[in-house]
C-alpha cells in the first residue's frame, strides 16, 4: 500500500500493519489477510527490533472493543445504503451486512489489533 504517510506516525503503523516501535517489522506472519490459515497469526516479537507483541495474557481483548466499534459503524453504513434501495425490509439488510462483514472480517480483525497495540507502544526511530 503506497500512502503519503511518513514513518513515525501511528497511522503509518496501522495502515501498513507494521510494528509500532520500529515500523519495519510486520505485525502478522502472512501478508494476505484472506489466507485463512495465517490471517490471525502474529509473531511473539517483532523480527526487526524485538518488541514484544504479546504484552500480557489477554492483551488483545481490548482489540475486540475496537472491532466492535468498527463493525457497528459498518453495519450502520450498510443499513443506510440498503434502506435507500429496499426500505425497511429485513432480509436485504441482513444479507447485505452478512456479505460485507464476511468479506471485511480479516481486515477488521487485523486493523483492530494494530490500532490496539499502537495505543500502548510508541515509535522510536533508529536515530534516537
Buried (B, 14 or more C-beta within 10 A) or exposed (E): EEEEBEBEBBEBBBBBBBBBBBBBBBBBBBEEBEEEEBBBEBBEBBEBBEBEBEEEEEBBEBBEEBBEEBBEEBBEEBBEEBEEEEEEEEEBBEEBBEEBBEEBBBBBBBBBBBBBBBEEBEBBEEEE
